[in-house]
Amino acid sequence: MVTLVTEAQYGRLCSALAREDLAADPRFGSFALRADCAEDLADELRKVFLSDTTASWLSRLHAADIIADRILNPSEWIDNEHVLRRVRCAQRRRGRKRFRGANARNDGQQ
C-alpha cells in the first residue's frame, strides 16, 4: 500500500521507482488527473512493483519519505502488535472491544 498526501510525494515516488517518466507524463500531473487515469497508472506501477521484493520496495519508499507498508492478511492483522495495543487501549476506555461490527465485552457477557 502506498499513500500520497502531497504532490511532492508523487515526484519522490516516481524517483524511488526509477520511473521519472511517470512524473513527467501529463496524464498523471495532479491528484485529479491521476484519479482520471487511475487504471493506466496502476498498470504501470504494478509492473514496477512486481520487479522486486516487498521488503526492497518498502526500504526505497521509506528512504524517499513515502508512506508505504505491506498489506496484512486477516490472521496477520489480528496478531499485529499495533492492533493489539489499540484494542487494549480501547478495552481500558470502554470495557469492550469491537471487531468489524461484532462486540465482545471483557466481563464475558455478549
GIDA-V885528 format. One record per pair of residues at least 24 apart in sequence whose C-alpha atoms are under 6 Angstrom apart, sorted by the first residue. I is the first residue (numbers start at 0). J is the second residue. Records with the same first field share a line. If there is no record, write none. Layout:
I=J / J
//
This chain:
0=67 / 68 / 69
1=66 / 67
2=66
//
